[in-house]
C-alpha cells in the first residue's frame, strides 16, 4: 500500500500524492451523492475516509487523520439514519429540514467547546499535530457537519463552508495540494447543495425526526 503515499504528479509546483487525490475525488463524489440525497453517499464517504486516513497519518496531522476515523464512524451512523428515514417516508425519499434554534445552539456550542478541547490537547502534546488549532477546527467542524447531514439538517452545508475556509489553506500548507484544490470545488458544490436542500425543506413533507423547522 506504499504506492498510495507516493507522488502521482506535480501540479502548479505542488506535489500530488495518490492517496490525497484518490481519497478526495471519492469524497467529492460522496458529497455530490449527499446533495442528491442518495443513500450511497455514506458508503462512499466511508471509503474516502479510509484512504485519507492513510494519507494524513503519514503526514503527522493527527487531527486530520483522527477526523477520518470519525468520518467513517459518522458515515455508518448516517447510513443507518437515512436508511430508517427512507423506510418511514411515504415516497421513499430522504426528508430534509432546517434545524431548530435549540439544535443550532447545540451544534455551535459543540463546535466551540470541541475545538477548544482538541486544540488544547494538540497544543499540550505538539507531537500530535504541527498545526494544532486549525487542525482541531477542521477535525471538530467535520464531525458537526456530518452529524447535521445525518440528521437531514440544511445547516450542514453551512458547516461545510466554515470548514472549507480553514481546510483549504491548511491542506496547501501541509503539502496536500490536491485536497486544497478539491476543497475549492467543495465550496461550489456546497452552495449548490445548500440551495437545493433549502428549497426541498420548504416544499417537502415534514420529516420523521425530532424538531420542527425554524
C-alpha positions in Angstrom: 0.0 0.0 0.0 3.1 2.3 0.0 2.1 3.5 -3.5 -0.8 5.3 -2.1 1.5 7.8 -0.4 3.8 8.1 -3.4 3.8 11.1 -5.7 1.3 10.9 -8.6 2.3 14.1 -10.4 3.2 17.7 -9.9 0.5 20.4 -10.5 1.4 24.1 -10.4 4.5 23.3 -8.4 2.6 21.2 -5.9 3.4 17.5 -5.4 0.2 15.5 -5.6 0.0 12.2 -3.7 -2.1 9.3 -4.9 -3.8 8.9 -1.6 -4.6 12.6 -1.5 -6.0 12.6 -5.0 -8.0 9.3 -4.8 -9.4 10.0 -1.4 -10.6 13.5 -2.2 -12.1 12.5 -5.6 -14.1 9.8 -3.8 -15.1 12.3 -1.1 -16.2 14.8 -3.7 -18.4 12.1 -5.2 -19.8 11.3 -1.7 -20.8 15.0 -1.2 -22.4 15.1 -4.6 -24.4 12.0 -3.7 -25.4 13.7 -0.5 -26.7 16.6 -2.5 -28.8 14.1 -4.4 -29.9 12.6 -1.1 -28.6 9.2 -2.2 -28.0 6.6 0.5 -24.8 5.7 -1.3 -23.4 9.0 0.0 -22.4 7.3 3.2 -20.5 4.2 1.9 -18.6 6.4 -0.5 -17.7 8.8 2.4 -16.6 5.9 4.4 -14.2 4.7 1.7 -12.9 8.3 1.3 -12.2 8.5 5.0 -10.3 5.2 4.9 -8.0 6.3 2.1 -7.4 9.8 3.6 -6.7 8.3 7.0 -3.7 6.6 5.4 -2.6 9.8 3.8 -2.8 12.1 6.9 -1.5 9.6 9.3 1.9 9.5 7.5 2.0 13.4 7.3 1.9 13.9 11.1 -1.5 15.5 11.0 -3.2 13.7 13.9 -6.3 15.9 13.8 -6.9 15.3 10.1 -6.1 11.6 10.5 -8.4 11.3 13.5 -11.0 13.2 11.6 -11.1 10.4 9.0 -11.8 7.8 11.7 -14.7 10.0 12.9 -15.8 10.3 9.2 -16.1 6.6 9.0 -18.0 6.3 12.3 -20.4 9.0 11.4 -20.8 7.6 7.9 -22.0 4.4 9.4 -24.4 6.4 11.7 -25.6 8.5 8.7 -26.3 5.4 6.6 -28.4 4.0 9.4 -30.3 7.2 9.9 -31.0 7.8 6.3 -32.0 4.2 5.7 -34.5 4.4 8.5 -35.8 7.7 7.4 -36.3 6.5 3.8 -38.2 3.4 5.0 -40.5 5.6 7.1 -41.1 8.2 4.4 -44.2 7.7 2.3 -42.4 8.4 -1.0 -39.2 6.6 0.0 -37.1 9.7 -0.2 -34.8 11.3 2.4 -36.5 14.3 4.1 -34.5 17.4 4.8 -35.3 20.3 7.2 -34.0 23.3 8.9 -32.6 22.8 12.4 -34.5 24.3 15.4 -32.8 27.2 17.2 -32.1 24.9 20.0 -30.3 22.4 17.7 -28.3 25.3 16.1 -27.2 26.4 19.6 -26.2 22.8 20.4 -24.2 22.5 17.2 -22.4 25.8 17.6 -21.7 25.1 21.3 -20.3 21.6 20.5 -18.1 23.1 17.7 -16.7 25.8 20.0 -16.1 23.5 23.1 -14.8 20.7 20.9 -12.3 22.9 19.1 -11.1 24.4 22.4 -10.7 20.9 23.9 -9.0 19.3 20.9 -6.8 22.3 20.2 -5.7 22.4 23.8 -4.8 18.7 23.6 -2.8 19.2 20.4 -1.1 22.2 22.0 -0.2 20.3 25.1 1.2 17.4 23.0 2.9 19.0 20.0 3.8 15.6 18.6 0.1 15.1 17.7 -0.1 17.9 15.2 2.1 20.6 13.6 -0.9 23.0 13.2 -2.9 22.4 16.4 -5.7 25.0 16.2 -6.5 24.8 12.5 -6.2 21.0 12.7 -8.6 20.9 15.7 -11.1 23.3 14.0 -11.2 21.1 10.9 -11.5 17.9 13.0 -14.4 19.2 15.1 -16.1 21.1 12.3 -16.2 18.0 10.1 -17.9 16.0 12.9 -20.5 18.7 13.4 -21.2 18.9 9.6 -21.5 15.2 9.1 -23.8 14.8 12.2 -26.0 17.6 10.8 -26.1 15.8 7.4 -27.1 12.5 9.1 -30.0 14.3 10.8 -31.1 15.9 7.5 -30.4 19.5 8.5 -29.9 22.1 5.8 -27.4 23.8 8.0 -24.9 21.0 7.4 -24.0 22.8 4.1 -23.1 26.0 6.0 -21.0 24.0 8.4 -19.0 22.5 5.5 -18.4 26.1 4.1 -16.9 27.1 7.5 -14.7 24.0 7.5 -13.5 24.8 3.9 -12.4 28.3 5.0 -9.7 26.7 7.2 -9.3 23.4 5.4 -8.1 24.9 2.1 -5.1 26.8 3.4 -4.3 24.1 5.9 -4.0 21.4 3.2 -1.9 23.6 1.0 0.4 24.5 3.9 1.0 20.8 4.7 1.6 19.5 1.2 -1.8 18.2 0.4 -2.4 20.4 -2.6 -5.0 18.2 -4.2 -7.1 18.4 -1.0 -6.8 22.2 -1.3 -8.0 22.2 -4.9 -10.8 19.8 -4.2 -12.0 21.9 -1.2 -12.4 24.8 -3.6 -14.7 22.6 -5.7 -16.4 21.5 -2.5 -17.3 25.2 -1.9 -19.1 25.5 -5.2 -20.9 22.1 -4.7 -21.9 23.2 -1.1 -23.5 26.4 -2.4 -25.4 24.3 -5.0 -26.5 21.7 -2.4 -27.5 24.4 0.1 -29.9 25.9 -2.4 -31.4 22.5 -3.4 -31.9 21.4 0.3 -33.2 24.8 1.2 -35.9 24.6 -1.5 -36.8 21.0 -0.7 -37.1 21.7 3.1 -39.8 24.3 2.3 -41.9 22.2 -0.1 -41.3 18.7 1.1 -43.2 16.7 3.7 -42.4 17.0 7.4 -39.5 14.7 8.2 -39.9 11.9 10.8 -37.2 13.3 13.1 -37.2 15.4 16.2 -37.6 19.1 15.9 -39.7 21.4 13.7 -38.3 23.8 11.0 -37.2 27.1 12.4 
